[in-house]
């Protein structure tokens, strides 16, 4: 039994649809704070816990800005 995953941005409920963007902003705020305090963030990627130090976040941000 497999269920089709729906994109919450397509929800008829505007609060649910808007929650996607709220989560994006919260993630960005966490990255900003980690850079400001020279700490790492911890994420789950492909089912694995990963720690990303502030120096790497800065590199990623600079690479994104230059592309």
Protein Blocks (a to p, Z undefined) as FASTA:
>chain_A
ZZddddfklpmblklmmmmmmmmmmmmmmmmmmmmnopacdddeehiacdddfklmmmmm
mmmmmZZ
